[in-house]
Amino acid sequence: PFDPAHRESLHALPIRPYHFTDGVFVVDEAADGRLTGFRVLAIGGTPLQGVLSLVRPLVPRDNDSTLRGLAPHYAITVEVLDGLGIVEGTGPVEIMLVRPNGEQVKETLRPIPVAEYTTTFADPLHGHYPALLSHAARPLYLAQMGRELWLRTLAGGKAVYVGYNSTVEAATIAARLE
């Protein structure tokens, strides 16, 4: 839904979610940053796991990693939420969050046009894999999103991690690895 070539004018909640192993967290927001670091519990009164289950069939993917990266963005697109019956219309949406200290808070967020969202959160792949994550929190597969292909040795040279971000011709691969 955040691809600038999308034929419809969609709207999104003004937060950038990221699906970590312990939940979906707000890693950035369009406003004052007061929600950054909060875990998302519910959207429109529906528990987040229920929202993610509903959006799952809508998410194009080639593997589970892509699903984890894209599903939270479908879950904050209000036209998707409306179509799934989670919210009515494209007006403000109530979300339930939990602060790092465990306190639960309700917030009502006013959606913004996707064009504004992608300008606010400029990242490779239209914000699905936020480059702004600190290096300590950033998974290895997000380390070099701007490179088509890259390598890193791990475990003292006993393992090799291959970052494969796009498909290129075999001759091009050989030239880039030299």
N, CA, C and O of each residue as an XYZ file, in Angstrom:
712
protein
N       0.792     -1.226      0.000
C       0.000      0.000      0.000
C       0.829      1.284      0.000
O       0.296      2.354     -0.296
N       2.137      1.199      0.329
C       2.954      2.417      0.374
C       3.781      2.639     -0.881
O       4.583      3.570     -0.937
N       3.596      1.805     -1.875
C       4.291      1.988     -3.140
C       3.747      3.250     -3.807
O       2.538      3.358     -4.012
N       4.614      4.207     -4.151
C       4.142      5.446     -4.764
C       3.425      5.224     -6.099
O       2.696      6.102     -6.561
N       3.622      4.070     -6.716
C       2.959      3.776     -7.979
C       1.550      3.214     -7.789
O       0.866      2.913     -8.767
N       1.112      3.072     -6.531
C      -0.220      2.525     -6.265
C      -1.271      3.393     -6.940
O      -1.180      4.620     -6.908
N      -2.255      2.769     -7.543
C      -3.243      3.515     -8.327
C      -4.282      4.229     -7.476
O      -4.955      5.134     -7.969
N      -4.430      3.854     -6.233
C      -5.388      4.500     -5.337
C      -4.659      5.424     -4.364
O      -3.482      5.224     -4.062
N      -5.373      6.437     -3.879
C      -4.842      7.327     -2.858
C      -5.247      6.759     -1.503
O      -6.395      6.908     -1.085
N      -4.315      6.112     -0.818
C      -4.604      5.462      0.446
C      -4.159      6.331      1.620
O      -3.489      7.349      1.441
N      -4.544      5.910      2.822
C      -4.201      6.626      4.052
C      -3.639      5.647      5.070
O      -4.033      4.482      5.110
N      -2.715      6.131      5.890
C      -2.073      5.273      6.885
C      -2.025      5.981      8.227
O      -2.017      7.210      8.302
N      -1.994      5.191      9.270
C      -1.777      5.761     10.595
C      -0.357      6.324     10.632
O       0.549      5.728     10.050
N      -0.144      7.448     11.297
C       1.153      8.140     11.241
C       2.221      7.563     12.164
O       2.934      8.292     12.853
N       2.313      6.236     12.158
C       3.350      5.550     12.936
C       4.071      4.579     12.012
O       3.500      4.106     11.029
N       5.309      4.288     12.326
C       6.030      3.266     11.565
C       6.213      2.055     12.466
O       6.949      2.110     13.452
N       5.533      0.950     12.120
C       5.646     -0.258     12.929
C       6.787     -1.148     12.438
O       7.163     -1.121     11.266
N       7.317     -1.924     13.357
C       8.303     -2.934     12.984
C       8.029     -4.178     13.804
O       7.818     -4.098     15.014
N       8.030     -5.333     13.145
C       7.715     -6.598     13.800
C       8.998     -7.251     14.318
O       9.710     -7.920     13.569
N       9.281     -7.049     15.596
C      10.397     -7.714     16.256
C       9.918     -9.079     16.740
O       8.727     -9.377     16.650
N      10.815     -9.906     17.246
C      10.421    -11.235     17.722
C       9.476    -11.160     18.917
O       8.703    -12.092     19.141
N       9.519    -10.068     19.692
C       8.648     -9.948     20.864
C       7.455     -9.030     20.643
O       6.838     -8.576     21.607
N       7.124     -8.752     19.393
C       5.930     -7.964     19.104
C       6.165     -6.889     18.066
O       7.283     -6.684     17.592
N       5.081     -6.207     17.725
C       5.144     -5.095     16.783
C       5.277     -3.810     17.603
O       4.454     -3.517     18.469
N       6.324     -3.061     17.309
C       6.618     -1.836     18.041
C       6.582     -0.630     17.109
O       6.819     -0.754     15.907
N       6.285      0.525     17.669
C       6.381      1.793     16.949
C       7.851      2.197     16.983
O       8.404      2.436     18.056
N       8.490      2.274     15.809
C       9.905      2.655     15.762
C      10.093      4.101     15.335
O      11.197      4.640     15.409
N       9.008      4.729     14.885
C       9.042      6.139     14.517
C       7.605      6.595     14.349
O       6.695      5.781     14.192
N       7.413      7.904     14.385
C       6.077      8.439     14.144
C       6.188      9.812     13.520
O       7.224     10.472     13.602
N       5.110     10.228     12.899
C       5.107     11.500     12.180
C       5.008     12.698     13.121
O       5.357     13.812     12.729
N       4.546     12.498     14.338
C       4.332     13.613     15.258
C       5.540     13.867     16.143
O       6.642     14.094     15.644
N       5.341     13.829     17.427
C       6.366     14.254     18.384
C       7.242     13.143     18.955
O       8.105     13.414     19.790
N       7.044     11.925     18.532
C       7.890     10.824     18.983
C       7.505     10.233     20.324
O       8.212      9.369     20.841
N       6.406     10.677     20.894
C       6.038     10.183     22.225
C       5.600      8.730     22.233
O       5.587      8.108     23.295
N       5.234      8.156     21.066
C       4.812      6.757     20.995
C       5.942      5.814     20.579
O       5.779      4.595     20.615
N       7.068      6.368     20.191
C       8.195      5.547     19.755
C       8.661      4.650     20.909
O       8.884      5.111     22.028
N       8.800      3.369     20.604
C       9.199      2.393     21.608
C       8.027      1.661     22.242
O       8.227      0.717     23.006
N       6.795      2.090     21.931
C       5.619      1.425     22.481
C       5.281      0.201     21.629
O       5.449      0.221     20.409
N       4.806     -0.859     22.275
C       4.356     -2.063     21.565
C       2.879     -1.901     21.235
O       2.103     -1.420     22.061
N       2.491     -2.301     20.033
C       1.103     -2.206     19.588
C       0.355     -3.444     20.078
O       0.775     -4.574     19.831
N      -0.770     -3.214     20.784
C      -1.591     -4.313     21.305
C      -2.851     -4.534     20.477
O      -3.256     -5.674     20.246
N      -3.479     -3.426     20.024
C      -4.752     -3.542     19.302
C      -4.924     -2.354     18.373
O      -4.403     -1.267     18.623
N      -5.655     -2.579     17.310
C      -5.999     -1.512     16.358
C      -7.504     -1.579     16.157
O      -8.051     -2.630     15.822
N      -8.178     -0.433     16.368
C      -9.624     -0.393     16.181
C     -10.372     -1.356     17.079
O     -11.445     -1.838     16.716
N      -9.818     -1.642     18.251
C     -10.462     -2.555     19.192
C     -10.194     -4.026     18.929
O     -10.632     -4.877     19.703
N      -9.483     -4.345     17.854
C      -9.149     -5.731     17.529
C      -7.717     -6.017     17.968
O      -6.802     -5.280     17.602
N      -7.509     -7.079     18.750
C      -6.129     -7.409     19.136
C      -5.228     -7.509     17.898
O      -5.648     -7.991     16.846
N      -4.001     -7.050     18.046
C      -3.094     -6.985     16.904
C      -2.937     -8.325     16.204
O      -2.897     -8.365     14.974
N      -2.848     -9.428     16.947
C      -2.694    -10.730     16.292
C      -3.889    -11.039     15.397
O      -3.733    -11.663     14.348
N      -5.075    -10.607     15.802
C      -6.261    -10.777     14.968
C      -6.182     -9.934     13.713
O      -6.554    -10.390     12.632
N      -5.695     -8.697     13.847
C      -5.522     -7.817     12.681
C      -4.517     -8.450     11.718
O      -4.763     -8.515     10.513
N      -3.390     -8.914     12.251
C      -2.362     -9.518     11.398
C      -2.874    -10.779     10.718
O      -2.516    -11.045      9.571
N      -3.698    -11.553     11.395
C      -4.288    -12.753     10.773
C      -5.202    -12.366      9.620
O      -5.231    -13.039      8.590
N      -5.950    -11.278      9.797
C      -6.864    -10.833      8.740
C      -6.120    -10.270      7.529
O      -6.551    -10.470      6.393
N      -5.004     -9.565      7.761
C      -4.281     -8.981      6.628
C      -3.379     -9.998      5.929
O      -2.987     -9.793      4.780
N      -3.052    -11.075      6.608
C      -2.134    -12.082      6.063
C      -2.452    -12.490      4.616
O      -1.539    -12.508      3.789
N      -3.712    -12.817      4.276
C      -3.990    -13.227      2.891
C      -3.805    -12.105      1.866
O      -3.716    -12.379      0.669
N      -3.748    -10.866      2.309
C      -3.617     -9.727      1.395
C      -2.170     -9.399      1.050
O      -1.903     -8.694      0.078
N      -1.244     -9.909      1.843
C       0.163     -9.514      1.728
C       0.885    -10.363      0.692
O       1.001    -11.577      0.860
N       1.378     -9.729     -0.392
C       2.185    -10.494     -1.348
C       3.534    -10.815     -0.710
O       4.133     -9.969     -0.045
N       4.004    -12.040     -0.918
C       5.255    -12.410     -0.251
C       5.871    -13.624     -0.918
O       5.209    -14.394     -1.615
N       7.164    -13.762     -0.675
C       7.869    -14.941     -1.157
C       8.338    -15.799      0.017
O       8.786    -16.929     -0.176
N       8.232    -15.258      1.241
C       8.643    -16.018      2.413
C       8.074    -15.362      3.674
O       7.457    -14.299      3.597
N       8.280    -15.988      4.822
C       7.753    -15.465      6.084
C       8.396    -14.143      6.490
O       7.753    -13.322      7.143
N       9.643    -13.928      6.116
C      10.313    -12.677      6.444
C       9.619    -11.502      5.763
O       9.408    -10.457      6.379
N       9.271    -11.672      4.508
C       8.567    -10.621      3.784
C       7.206    -10.369      4.422
O       6.785     -9.220      4.559
N       6.521    -11.435      4.811
C       5.228    -11.285      5.483
C       5.380    -10.469      6.764
O       4.594     -9.555      7.016
N       6.389    -10.796      7.576
C       6.605    -10.046      8.828
C       6.940     -8.585      8.557
O       6.568     -7.707      9.336
N       7.641     -8.319      7.458
C       7.991     -6.938      7.134
C       6.823     -6.132      6.607
O       6.702     -4.944      6.905
N       5.959     -6.767      5.825
C       4.875     -6.043      5.167
C       3.560     -6.011      5.946
O       2.846     -5.010      5.895
N       3.230     -7.072      6.657
C       1.921     -7.167      7.323
C       1.622     -5.982      8.248
O       0.500     -5.477      8.222
N       2.578     -5.516      9.067
C       2.243     -4.371      9.920
C       1.854     -3.120      9.132
O       1.086     -2.292      9.623
N       2.378     -2.979      7.920
C       2.038     -1.808      7.117
C       0.644     -1.929      6.508
O      -0.047     -0.926      6.330
N       0.241     -3.132      6.194
C      -1.145     -3.336      5.776
C      -2.064     -3.063      6.965
O      -3.165     -2.539      6.791
N      -1.620     -3.414      8.166
C      -2.423     -3.248      9.372
C      -2.607     -1.787      9.778
O      -3.492     -1.486     10.579
N      -1.800     -0.878      9.249
C      -1.989      0.546      9.564
C      -2.552      1.324      8.382
O      -2.658      2.549      8.445
N      -2.912      0.635      7.312
C      -3.547      1.280      6.155
C      -5.053      1.268      6.399
O      -5.667      0.202      6.452
N      -5.651      2.455      6.547
C      -7.040      2.504      7.009
C      -8.036      1.954      5.989
O      -9.085      1.442      6.379
N      -7.736      2.045      4.711
C      -8.644      1.447      3.726
C      -8.661     -0.075      3.870
O      -9.698     -0.708      3.674
N      -7.521     -0.654      4.210
C      -7.452     -2.097      4.461
C      -8.248     -2.420      5.725
O      -9.036     -3.366      5.739
N      -8.045     -1.637      6.783
C      -8.778     -1.859      8.030
C     -10.277     -1.732      7.818
O     -11.055     -2.514      8.366
N     -10.680     -0.757      7.029
C     -12.099     -0.564      6.717
C     -12.636     -1.755      5.923
O     -13.706     -2.279      6.234
N     -11.903     -2.176      4.913
C     -12.332     -3.301      4.084
C     -12.457     -4.598      4.870
O     -13.277     -5.454      4.536
N     -11.652     -4.744      5.905
C     -11.699     -5.948      6.737
C     -12.721     -5.843      7.866
O     -12.917     -6.797      8.618
N     -13.372     -4.687      7.987
C     -14.380     -4.502      9.029
C     -13.813     -4.193     10.397
O     -14.532     -4.286     11.392
N     -12.550     -3.830     10.477
C     -11.908     -3.509     11.758
C     -12.272     -2.092     12.190
O     -12.497     -1.839     13.373
N     -12.330     -1.174     11.234
C     -12.769      0.199     11.480
C     -13.824      0.530     10.438
O     -13.991     -0.186      9.450
N     -14.533      1.632     10.675
C     -15.525      2.077      9.703
C     -15.061      3.388      9.093
O     -14.923      4.392      9.793
N     -14.820      3.379      7.793
C     -14.370      4.579      7.106
C     -12.881      4.817      7.273
O     -12.130      3.946      7.713
N     -12.480      6.025      6.906
C     -11.052      6.357      6.941
C     -10.755      7.481      7.923
O      -9.784      8.220      7.757
N     -11.593      7.607      8.943
C     -11.375      8.630      9.964
C     -10.369      8.179     10.996
O      -9.663      7.191     10.793
N     -10.298      8.906     12.115
C      -9.360      8.564     13.186
C      -9.560      7.130     13.688
O     -10.674      6.607     13.697
N      -8.461      6.519     14.101
C      -8.460      5.125     14.541
C      -7.882      5.049     15.953
O      -6.840      5.636     16.247
N      -8.579      4.316     16.818
C      -8.078      4.101     18.175
C      -7.140      2.900     18.183
O      -7.457      1.838     17.648
N      -5.981      3.094     18.803
C      -5.047      1.978     18.966
C      -4.710      1.828     20.444
O      -4.710      2.801     21.197
N      -4.426      0.614     20.838
C      -4.000      0.325     22.205
C      -2.516     -0.029     22.136
O      -2.088     -0.835     21.311
N      -1.750      0.592     23.021
C      -0.304      0.394     23.060
C       0.112      0.070     24.485
O      -0.641      0.283     25.435
N       1.313     -0.445     24.615
C       1.882     -0.646     25.945
C       3.245      0.032     25.983
O       4.091     -0.173     25.113
N       3.428      0.838     27.011
C       4.702      1.540     27.209
C       5.774      0.541     27.651
O       5.450     -0.562     28.093
N       7.035      0.920     27.534
C       8.103      0.019     28.001
C       7.952     -0.396     29.469
O       8.412     -1.472     29.851
N       7.310      0.449     30.302
C       7.125      0.115     31.717
C       5.917     -0.793     31.963
O       5.632     -1.140     33.110
N       5.199     -1.184     30.890
C       4.063     -2.087     31.014
C       2.708     -1.407     31.063
O       1.684     -2.085     30.977
N       2.670     -0.095     31.198
C       1.405      0.629     31.256
C       0.731      0.650     29.880
O       1.368      0.953     28.870
N      -0.557      0.326     29.855
C      -1.312      0.353     28.607
C      -1.917      1.738     28.397
O      -2.398      2.377     29.333
N      -1.879      2.182     27.138
C      -2.449      3.490     26.799
C      -3.249      3.382     25.505
O      -2.891      2.635     24.595
N      -4.346      4.150     25.446
C      -5.143      4.252     24.223
C      -4.801      5.574     23.558
O      -4.676      6.608     24.215
N      -4.655      5.520     22.259
C      -4.396      6.729     21.471
C      -5.331      6.717     20.279
O      -5.632      5.659     19.727
N      -5.787      7.885     19.885
C      -6.578      8.017     18.671
C      -5.697      8.726     17.652
O      -5.251      9.851     17.877
N      -5.451      8.056     16.531
C      -4.556      8.593     15.502
C      -5.352      8.980     14.265
O      -6.227      8.242     13.813
N      -5.033     10.145     13.730
C      -5.660     10.611     12.495
C      -4.801     10.153     11.320
O      -3.621     10.496     11.252
N      -5.375      9.384     10.394
C      -4.601      8.905      9.238
C      -4.067     10.057      8.382
O      -4.647     11.141      8.322
N      -2.948      9.780      7.728
C      -2.359     10.739      6.792
C      -2.297     10.083      5.410
O      -2.247      8.857      5.311
N      -2.300     10.893      4.341
C      -2.176     10.298      3.000
C      -0.870      9.521      2.871
O       0.153      9.923      3.425
N      -0.908      8.418      2.147
C       0.281      7.583      1.971
C       1.424      8.374      1.341
O       2.586      8.131      1.667
N       1.121      9.318      0.444
C       2.186     10.144     -0.146
C       2.932     10.911      0.953
O       4.155     11.038      0.899
N       2.206     11.414      1.934
C       2.836     12.105      3.067
C       3.604     11.108      3.940
O       4.695     11.412      4.422
N       3.032      9.924      4.139
C       3.679      8.885      4.940
C       5.034      8.516      4.340
O       6.037      8.475      5.052
N       5.067      8.247      3.038
C       6.326      7.813      2.416
C       7.350      8.937      2.356
O       8.551      8.670      2.311
N       6.904     10.184      2.355
C       7.835     11.309      2.427
C       8.387     11.446      3.838
O       9.576     11.705      4.026
N       7.529     11.272      4.815
C       7.936     11.378      6.220
C       8.904     10.272      6.603
O       9.894     10.514      7.295
N       8.613      9.051      6.149
C       9.428      7.884      6.490
C      10.125      7.365      5.238
O       9.827      6.268      4.766
N      11.045      8.149      4.707
C      11.750      7.776      3.482
C      12.751      6.660      3.774
O      13.719      6.862      4.506
N      12.510      5.489      3.199
C      13.355      4.323      3.381
C      13.326      3.493      2.110
O      12.400      3.621      1.309
N      14.328      2.643      1.912
C      14.230      1.698      0.802
C      12.978      0.849      0.975
O      12.552      0.595      2.102
N      12.398      0.418     -0.106
C      11.206     -0.432     -0.105
C      10.018      0.234      0.572
O       9.194     -0.445      1.184
N       9.923      1.549      0.469
C       8.763      2.312      0.924
C       8.481      2.151      2.407
O       7.323      2.085      2.818
N       9.537      2.087      3.217
C       9.377      2.077      4.661
C       9.075      0.747      5.291
O       8.868      0.690      6.504
N       9.037     -0.327      4.533
C       8.694     -1.618      5.119
C       9.790     -2.151      6.025
O       9.512     -2.908      6.955
N      11.019     -1.770      5.766
C      12.146     -2.228      6.569
C      12.910     -0.999      7.031
O      13.845     -0.568      6.357
N      12.530     -0.425      8.169
C      13.081      0.872      8.564
C      14.582      0.896      8.756
O      15.130      0.139      9.558
N      15.244      1.772      8.013
C      16.683      1.937      8.114
C      17.074      2.696      9.375
O      18.248      2.717      9.746
N      16.097      3.323     10.040
C      16.442      4.136     11.191
C      16.650      3.327     12.468
O      17.054      3.888     13.486
N      16.385      2.035     12.438
C      16.616      1.236     13.640
C      18.072      1.371     14.055
O      18.971      1.379     13.215
N      18.291      1.475     15.347
C      19.667      1.590     15.813
C      20.441      0.347     15.386
O      19.853     -0.713     15.173
N      21.733      0.476     15.265
C      22.544     -0.672     14.840
C      22.405     -1.831     15.815
O      22.506     -2.990     15.411
N      22.173     -1.541     17.095
C      22.014     -2.606     18.081
C      20.719     -3.384     17.848
O      20.669     -4.589     18.099
N      19.660     -2.701     17.365
C      18.354     -3.344     17.177
C      18.136     -3.825     15.745
O      17.214     -4.598     15.489
N      18.970     -3.379     14.815
C      18.754     -3.690     13.403
C      19.195     -5.113     13.087
O      20.360     -5.457     13.285
N      18.272     -5.947     12.596
C      18.657     -7.306     12.197
C      19.672     -7.258     11.053
O      19.683     -6.308     10.271
N      20.514     -8.272     10.957
C      21.565     -8.308      9.948
C      21.004     -8.156      8.535
O      21.632     -7.526      7.685
N      19.823     -8.730      8.277
C      19.294     -8.658      6.921
C      18.914     -7.231      6.510
O      18.656     -6.984      5.332
N      18.876     -6.292      7.459
C      18.598     -4.890      7.135
C      19.869     -4.045      7.086
O      19.793     -2.838      6.859
N      21.019     -4.650      7.292
C      22.266     -3.895      7.427
C      22.641     -3.102      6.183
O      23.135     -1.981      6.302
N      22.421     -3.646      5.005
C      22.851     -2.971      3.779
C      21.754     -3.052      2.718
O      21.957     -3.611      1.641
N      20.578     -2.481      3.040
C      19.430     -2.550      2.135
C      19.699     -1.906      0.779
O      19.077     -2.288     -0.212
N      20.602     -0.947      0.713
C      20.879     -0.262     -0.542
C      21.760     -1.047     -1.505
O      21.900     -0.656     -2.664
N      22.356     -2.143     -1.050
C      23.225     -2.955     -1.909
C      22.462     -4.166     -2.412
O      21.727     -4.805     -1.659
N      22.640     -4.478     -3.687
C      21.949     -5.623     -4.277
C      22.427     -6.944     -3.701
O      21.630     -7.850     -3.458
N      23.738     -7.050     -3.482
C      24.331     -8.291     -3.006
C      25.553     -7.954     -2.162
O      26.377     -7.128     -2.556
N      25.669     -8.590     -1.005
C      26.825     -8.340     -0.149
C      27.084     -9.557      0.722
O      26.214    -10.410      0.902
N      28.310     -9.624      1.266
C      28.738    -10.744      2.109
C      29.308    -10.222      3.418
O      29.870     -9.128      3.476
N      29.156    -11.021      4.465
C      29.806    -10.724      5.741
C      30.166    -12.057      6.387
O      29.352    -12.980      6.424
N      31.384    -12.148      6.892
C      31.763    -13.373      7.607
C      31.339    -13.230      9.063
O      31.369    -12.142      9.637
N      30.947    -14.349      9.637
C      30.488    -14.396     11.018
C      31.234    -15.506     11.755
O      31.940    -16.304     11.138
N      31.078    -15.549     13.045
C      31.650    -16.606     13.882
C      33.133    -16.807     13.601
O      33.598    -17.934     13.430
N      33.864    -15.705     13.554
C      35.304    -15.795     13.348
C      35.687    -16.389     12.006
O      36.715    -17.057     11.896
N      34.868    -16.155     10.976
C      35.161    -16.661      9.638
C      34.621    -18.051      9.369
O      34.868    -18.596      8.293
N      33.888    -18.651     10.310
C      33.358    -20.001     10.121
C      32.009    -20.022      9.395
O      31.529    -21.079      8.987
N      31.414    -18.851      9.244
C      30.125    -18.766      8.546
C      30.125    -17.533      7.660
O      30.815    -16.552      7.940
N      29.352    -17.590      6.598
C      29.228    -16.459      5.682
C      27.751    -16.100      5.574
O      26.907    -16.958      5.317
N      27.453    -14.818      5.775
C      26.093    -14.317      5.593
C      26.041    -13.643      4.228
O      26.874    -12.789      3.924
N      25.077    -14.019      3.414
C      24.914    -13.420      2.087
C      23.689    -12.534      2.133
O      22.580    -13.011      2.376
N      23.883    -11.242      1.898
C      22.775    -10.300      1.775
C      22.353    -10.254      0.316
O      23.098     -9.769     -0.535
N      21.168    -10.752      0.028
C      20.671    -10.869     -1.345
C      19.413    -10.018     -1.440
O      18.328    -10.471     -1.073
N      19.549     -8.780     -1.931
C      18.441     -7.835     -1.934
C      17.755     -7.656     -3.279
O      16.677     -7.064     -3.342
N      18.353     -8.152     -4.357
C      17.694     -8.090     -5.665
C      18.340     -9.108     -6.597
O      19.458     -9.571     -6.369
N      17.611     -9.439     -7.643
C      18.103    -10.409     -8.616
C      18.827     -9.679     -9.743
O      18.299     -8.733    -10.327
N      20.037    -10.131    -10.035
C      20.836     -9.546    -11.110
C      21.434    -10.682    -11.936
O      21.400    -11.839    -11.519
N      21.983    -10.353    -13.114
C      22.581    -11.367    -13.977
C      23.810    -11.987    -13.317
O      24.492    -11.331    -12.531
N      24.091    -13.251    -13.635
C      25.202    -13.983    -13.030
C      26.537    -13.268    -13.232
O      27.345    -13.222    -12.304
N      26.791    -12.713    -14.408
C      28.047    -12.007    -14.671
C      28.168    -10.785    -13.770
O      29.264    -10.440    -13.328
N      27.048    -10.134    -13.499
C      27.050     -8.964    -12.631
C      27.384     -9.363    -11.204
O      28.113     -8.648    -10.516
N      26.860    -10.495    -10.750
C      27.137    -10.983     -9.404
C      28.630    -11.234     -9.228
O      29.217    -10.785     -8.244
N      29.244    -11.933    -10.151
C      30.671    -12.241    -10.069
C      31.502    -10.954    -10.012
O      32.449    -10.860     -9.231
N      31.153     -9.976    -10.828
C      31.899     -8.716    -10.857
C      31.757     -7.970     -9.548
O      32.717     -7.344     -9.100
N      30.590     -8.012     -8.918
C      30.367     -7.263     -7.687
C      31.011     -7.917     -6.478
O      31.306     -7.233     -5.498
N      31.233     -9.210     -6.522
C      31.844     -9.890     -5.394
C      33.361     -9.842     -5.426
O      34.011    -10.204     -4.445
N      33.934     -9.403     -6.534
C      35.406     -9.334     -6.644
C      35.973     -8.231     -5.799
O      37.188     -8.034     -5.775
